């Protein structure tokens, strides 16, 4: 196990930890959260022995192997597959031993080296590395390309694959979803659920934390506090603590009242579609956990639009893409991404765009925003349309030598400075910060400024392409609350599933050159992605197998062949039977655990449980809920392992 005992540490003059202790048990999946600068990455450095505490101790089993994601990727000519295989140092050591023994013509040493190679599953290593790369979004062709040919974001994916390839007892992941699209996040989440070691992950993606973690460590006020359960359970527990200990609701009463009225209004018009009901649940949950964010640095809301045209805009047989070539060249080539899009965007629609990177989501958003001219077809705007567009790389368009106030003054030259300062204060740009150059600002602060500039313009159509990049959990929460109450029309691209659930009620799937409705919610989309990925892997495996020779049909004895086939079927049945029995038992246990979880959820959702007289019931229920959630994760992992074992039986 990992122990932090009476830990104290300062970086420069800033104290990060002060006499704090916490324990992490083997096999736990831990979400590490806290405000930016609280010490999350520093804690990782302590675990890797790259830093030493000023006081106290950090201990873990000395034999543990630690894997982490490198922040830099050398621009080497080594191909991607070999680069990922380098993550398995034991494999590379066995390969080197084989080569050295062959060079010395030492047969005994070579035999031992081959045994070591087999012990580290060396024969399956290339297939395992390939599966990691395919899961993270690389194509089969790209696995053979040199590392130097990839952009920075794709190199970070290579580093992640290399860390996952490394056999480890402790896996440290710092913002692993930052450079991934939703498809790759779903795959990574599924992979991490089956990871057998101890996992500690820093992330601002709350749904990802919910999907992989069963323990949460929260850094606040120089202390590390442990909570049983995932991020959502942490929020509920913290909200309950605040409600019981401080009664600190005042700050968010106005927001909660606004949100309650919005929920009721939305319920009245929501259809029975799964995604609409999913959004109702997400909004109700936001109201429940509001006290957990009472200490948030800021909240904000969108200003009421001046008009509400309907339809907002219409695309008629629009060809979306780019013109490639020199400016002014009459023969510029076209790179078509979406050949024929017909779409009508209605007032108050709230649309999430789904699809893998490179399928055309950003191209469609740019075409809707007017920053990318259509190659053919027409885009018609409603009268009074005011678009607010947040691009994926919006912060790069800001002027780093200018202050937030100067950015605002360019938008509203006739507005009094005090009014602009008051507006910026709502986004936590107060006092000297409002008039200071933004160059030293963090990525999150620049993203907040970009959002403020959009909100000032009172848009009635919001086009948001990955708005949560650079935002921490608290700022994401504030954005989610604001978007949930936005009265206009929203089209959103995001890998943050919580944001999608809470702010959209219908989805469009951008894939294969088409834009079409996706009939389902994000859970359906996750299932579809995993099934699609499995089908692609099976197709690639089938294509890789050598084709059976046609001559066997003419030369083989048909009776003998049928007998052999029957024996093979019997053999496979015998192999599958114990696994199928195990799966049945696990499914029965899962059903029982789900029932108990629902019972506990009902108890903890009852306000009477928090009366002083029910203190024992509350404590016991919270403890048992943590135990049930941990066991659920174990059983789900065992079920997945058993299913995977059956799939591997030829």
N, C-alpha and C positions, 0 to 999 in steps of 0.2 A: 504494500500500500504506500501511498504518498502522504507524508506528514509535513505540514507547515506549523512549526511550534514557536510561539512568541516571536513571530517574524517582524522585523523592523528594517526599513530600507528607505533611503532618500536618494533622489537624483538631483544633484546640484543642491539648491536650497529648498527644494520641494519635497516634503515627506510624502511617500506613497503608501507605506504600510507602517503601522504603529502597534507593536506587541499583539499581533493577531495570530490565531491558530485555526487550522481547519484540516480535515482528513478526507482523502479520496481513496475509496476501496478499489481493489483490482477488478477490472471488467466493467467499471462504470463508464457511462458516456456523459461527459460533463460539459454544460454550456457555461462559458465564462463571460459575464456581462458587467457593464459599468460604463460610466461616462467616458468620453474621449479624454485621455490623459490620466485616467484613474490608476493605471498600472497593469493592464491586461497583458500587453506585449512584454513588459518587464517581468511578469510572473513566468512567462514562457522562457525568457532568458535565464531565470533562476533554475528552472527545471532542466535546461540544457547545460547547466554549469558554465554559461557564458558570463554570468554575474554572480556575485556572492553577497549575502545579506549583511547589513550593518550589525544586526543583532538577531538572535534566535537561530533556528536550524531549518533546513529543507532536506528531508531524507526520503529515499526510495530504495527498493531492492537494487543492489549493485550490479546484478546480472541483467537488468532490464535493458532491452534495446529500444532506443528512441528514434522515431522518424518524424521529420518536420519538413515543411516546404521551403526550399531556398528562395530568397527574394531576388536573386540575380541569376540569369541564364547566360552562360558563355555562348557567343556566336560561333559555334564550332560547325565543322562540315560533317560531323558524325550524324548518322540518320536518326530520326525520332525514335524508332524502335530500339536501337542500340542504346540511346541516351536514357530511355526509361529502364531498360534492363540493368544499366549501371547502378540503379537504386538498390538492387539486390547484391550487396557486397559479398555475401557468402557464396553466391553463384559465381561472381567474377573471380573470387579467390580459388574456387574449385576448378574453373576453366584455366586459370593461370597455372595451377598445380599440374593439370593434365598436360598442358603444353610444355612445361619445364621437364616433366618426367619423360615425355616423348623425345625431347631434345637430348636428354641424357641417356636415352635408350634403357631406362630403368623400368622394367616391366612390373615389378612389385609396387613401386611408388605410383605407377600409372593406374594399376588396379585399385589402389586405395583412393586415388584421386577420383576415379570414376564412381566409386562407392559414395564418396562425399558429394559428388555431383548429383547422384540419384537421391541422396538424403535431402538435398535442398530443392527437390522437384525440378531439377535443371532441364529435364526433357520436355516439361510442359511450360517452361518459363516464357518462351517466345509467344505462345498462344495466350498466356495470361497477360503479358504486356500489351499484346495487340488488342485484347478485350478491353483493357483499361483505356487505351487510346480511342477506340471506337466509341466507348461509352461517354467519353469526354468530348465527342463531336468531331474527331478526326476521321477522314476517309481512309480506306485501305491504301490508296495511292500515297496519301500524305504521310503514312507511317514510314515510308521509305525515303522521304525527302530530308535534306539536311536541316539541322536545328537553325542554322543561320538564315534559312529562307522564311522563317515564321516571324510574324509581328510580335510585339511585346506581350499582348494579351494571350496569344496562343503559346508563347514560350512559358508563361505562368501556368498554363494547363499542362505543359510538358513537365514542369517542376512538380505539380500536384500528382501527376501519374507516376513520376519517379518515387515520390514519397509513399504512395499507396503500394508500389511494387516492393518497397523495402520491408522485409519481415520485421515486425516490431511488437513490443509489449506495451509501448506508450506512443500514441500518435497525437501530435500537436498540429492543429490546423488554425491558422490565423486568417480570417476572412476568405475561406476557400471558394465562396460563391461569387466573389467580386468580378471575375472575368468569365463567368459561365452564363449561358442562356438557360431558360427554364428547362429545356429538355435535358441538358447536362446536369442541372441541379437535381432533377428527379432521379436520374441514374445514380449520382453520387450519394444521394440520401439512401437509396436502396442498397448500395454497396456498403455504406457505413453501418447500416443496421445489422449486417452480417459480420462486421469486424469483431474479432474475438478478444482483442486487447483492451487497454484502457484508453479512452478517447477524451481529449480536451479540445474544445473548439470555441474560437472567438468568432462571433458573427452578428451582423445587424439584421439578418433575415430571420424574423421570429418564427415563420412556419418551418424553415429548415431546422432551427433549434428544437421546435416541437417534434419534428419527425425523427431526430436522431438522438436526443438527449433524455436521460432519466434523472439527472441531477443538475441543479443550477447553482453556480457560485456567483454572488453579487458583490462587487467591490464598491464600497461607499464609505465615506468618512474614514479612510485609511484602514478599514476593516474588511475582511472577507467573510461573508455570511453564507452558509450552506442552506439550500432549500431542496427538499425531496421533490422530484418531478421535473417536468420540462418548463419551457419559458411561460406558457400560458398558465400553468399551475403556480409558478412563481408570482405572476401578476396578481392572481386571485388571492394567494396567501398574503402578499404584501399589502394588497388593498384592504384585506380583513384586519391586518395588524394596524394599519394606519387608522382605520375606522374605529377599532377598539381602543387604541392607545391615545390617539390625538384628536379624533373627531374632526379631521382636517378636510372637510368637504368644501369649504366656502369658495375656494379659488375656482372650482369647476362646476358650481351649481348652475351658472348661466349656460355653460356648454352642455351639461347633462339635460337641462330643460329643453334646449334647442334640439338636441339629438333625439330626445323622447318624442317631440312633435314630428320630427322628420321620420322616425321609425313608424309612427302611427300613420302618417300620410303615405309612406311608401307601402306599408302593408295593405292599405286600402286599394292600391292600384296594382299590386304585384300579382303576376300570374302564378300558376302552380308549377312553372318551370323550375327545375332543380337549382339553376344558378340564381334565380330570384329569391328562392327560399334560403339559399346559402348566404345571400347578402343580408337578409333580415336577421339571421342568426349572428352574423359577424357584427352588425350594428348593435344588436342587443348586448352582445358580449363587451363591446367597447364601452357601453354605458356601465356595465358591471365593474369593469376594472379601472374606471376613470380615477378613483382615489389613488391608485398605484402611481399615477403620473402627476400627482398634486405638486411635486417638487420640480416639474419640468421647467426648463429655463424660459420657455415662451409657448404661447399658443397663437394662432392667427386664423382669420377667416377670409373667404373671398368676398369682394364687394359685389353688390347686386348689379347685374347687367342692365344696360339702358334699353335693350331691345331683345326680342325673342322671335326671330324669323322662323318660319316653318314651311318647307324644309330649310335646314341650315345651309346645306350645300348638296349638290347632286353631281355624281360622276356618270357620264354617258359614254360607254364603250371606250374608256380611257386606257391607253397603252402607257404603262409606267416604266421608266427606265432612264438611261443616261445617253447622252451623245458623246462619243469618244473621238478625239482628234484635235487638231489645232483650231483655235478660235478663228472664225471667218472662213474656214474651209467648207466649201459647199458640199463636199462629199463626206461629211463627218459620219462615221459609222454609229449605229444604234446598238446599245446593249439593253435588250428588253428583259425586264424582271417579271412584270405582270402584264401579259399581252392584252387582256380585255376585261377591265373592271367596270361594272355597272353597280352603283351604290347610291342610295339616298339616305342622308343623315338627318334624322328628325329631331325636333326640339325635345330636350330633356332625356334623350337616349344616353345610356352609359355603357359604352362598348369596350371590352378588352380584346386586344389582338393577340392571338396565340400563333405559334409557329417557331421552328428552329431558326437560329441565326443564318442569314444569307437567303432566306426564303422571300423577303420583300417587305417585312413589317415597317422598317424605317423608311424604305422607298415610298410606301403607301402614305405614311404620315407626312413626309416631305411634299408629296404631290397634293395632299389635302391642305397643307399649310401654304402652298404656293411658292415654296422655296425651290421646288423642282418642277419645271414645266412639263406637261404631258407630251409624249411623243406623238400622240394622236388622240382624237376624241375631245370631249368638252367637259369643263368643270364649271358649274353654275353656282353662284353665291346668292344666298337669300339677302333681302334688303335689310341693312343694319347689322350684318354679320361682323362680329369682332372676334378674331382668332387670337388665342393665347397659346403660343407654341414653345414648348420646352424641348430642345434637341438633346440627343444623347451626350453631346459634347458642348453643352450650352455654356459651361463655365469658361471654356476657352475663348468665347467671344467677348468676355468682359475686358475692360481696359485696366491692367494691373497697376498703372501709375495713378489712377483716379480713385476717389473715395466713393463710398456708397451714396453720399449726398450729391456728388457730381454726376453719377449715373442717373439719379432721380431727376436732377435739374435738367438734364438733356431731354428727358421724357416730358417734363412739365415745366417749361421755362417761365411760365406766368404764375406759378404757384409759390406762395410764401414759404420761405425756408423753414419756419417753425412747423408748418403743416407737413412738410416733407420729413422733418426730423421726428415728428410724432408718429408718422406712418412707419418709418424705419425702426423706431423704438419697438413697435409691435413685432418686429422680426429679430429683436435682441441686438440691434445696432444702435447703441445709446452713447451719448456724450462724445468723447474724443473718437470713439470707434467709427462713428458716422462720418467723420471728416478726415479719417486716416486713409492713406493708400491701401488698396486691398491686396497688394502683392504678398504680404506675409500671412494673409488669412488662410485658414485651413480649407480643404476641399469642401467640407460641409458648410462652412460660412459663405463661401462663394456661391454654392448651390442655393443657399437661402436667399442671397441677394438676387440671383437670377429669378427665383420664384417671386420675390417682392416686385421686381420690375414688371413681370407678367400680370400680377394681381392688380397693380395700380391701374392698368389699362381696362379694367372691368370687362374681361372677355365673356362672351356668351357661348363660345366653343373652345374647350381646352383640348389641345393635342399634346400629350405628354409622352415622351420617348425616354424610358428609364430615368424617371425623376429622382429615384432614391439613391442613385450612385453617389457616394461620398457622404450620405446622411447616416447619422447614428440612430439608435433605436428610439430615443425620445423625439428626435426631429421627424423621423418617419411616422411616429404616432401622431404628432401634431399635424403633419400633412394629410394623413389618413382621415383624421377628424374633420379637417377643413374640406377635403374633397367629398366626404360623406354628406356634408351640408351644402355643397355647391348647388345652386339652383339652375345652372345652365346645362350644356351638353358636354359629355366627356368621352374622349377616345384615348385609351391608355395602352402603352406597351410597357411591361414591367416583368422582371423575374421575381418580384416580391409577391408571393401568392396571397399573403394576408391583405396587402393593399388591393389586389385584384378582387378578392372576395368581398371586401368591405365597401368598395366604391363602384363596382360594375355589376350589371344584371343581365348582360348578354355577351356572347363571345363570337368573334369571327376568326376562322382558322385560315392563315395565310400559308399555303403549301402547294407545291407542284405547279406554280404559276397561276393559282386560282385564289380568290377570296370568297369564302362561303361560310354560312352560319355553322357554328359548332353546337349541336344539340346536347347539352350536358353541362355539368359544373367542372371545377378544377380537379375533383377526385376522378371524374370520368376521364378527363384529359390525361391525368397521371397514368391511369390504367391503360389508356390507348397508347401512350408513349412507350410504356414497358412492353406491351404486346407487339407494337411495331418494331421496337429494337430487337426483341427476341426473334421475330420473323426475319429481320435483315441478317442477324447473326447466323441463323439456320441456313438461309439462302447462300451466304458466303461460304459456310462450311461445305454445303452440298456442291458448290461450284469448285471448291478446292480439291474435292475427292477425285481421284482418277476415274475416268469413265470405265464402267465394266465392259469387258470385251464381249462383242456380239457372238464370238465363236463358241462361248461356253454353252449357248443354247443348242447348238448342233452336235457338240461332242459329248455332252454330259448325259449320263443316264437320268431320265426324268424321274423315275421312281426313287432312285437314290437321292436325287436333289430334293424331292418332296419330303422324304424321311428326314434329311438333314435340316430342312426348314422347320419341320415339326419339333425336332429336338431343340433347335435354337429358340423357338417360341416358348417351349417348356422351361428352358434354362432362364430366359428373361423373366418369365412369370415367377419362378422361384426367387430370383434376385429382387423383384419388385415387391413381393408379398410382405416381408417384414417392414419395408419402408411405408407401404400403404397402411399397414396396421398402426404404425407410429403416427402417421399423418392423421388418421382417424382419432386416435387418443388426444393428439395435440389440438385438433379442432374442437373436440368436446371440452377440453380444458379452457380453450379460448372463449367458448360460449359462456362457460361458468364465470370466468373472470370478467367478461363484458357485463354480465348481469350484476355482479357485485359492484363493479365500477359505476353502473347506472344508479344502484342503490345509494352508494356513497355520494355521488354527485347530487342526488336529490336531497340528502341530508345537509350537504354543505351549501346548497342553494336556498335552503330554508332559513329565513332571517331569525327564527326562534332559536336556531342552533347557537347563535352568538350571544344569547342571554347569559348573564353571569351564572345562572343556575345550571347551565348546560356546558360548563367549561370542560368537564371530563369527556362528554360526548364529542365536543369539538376536537379536543386533543387526540382522542382515540381514532376519530374518523379521518383526521388529517394524516396520522401515522399509517393507518391501514390503507388509505388512498395511495400513499407513496409506495407501500409494499405491493399493492395490486398493480400499479403502473410498471414497477420494475419487473414483476413476474410476467406481465403481458408482453413486455419487450423481449424477455428471454424466450417465451413460448413462440412468439412470432418469428424470432430469429431461428429457432429450432425447426419450425414449420417450413421456413424458406430453405433451410439447409437440406431438409428431407426432400422437398420438391426438386431442388437442384440435383440431388443425388439420383432421383428417379429419371430426370431429364438426361442425365449423363449415361444411363444404361442404354446401350445401343439397341 
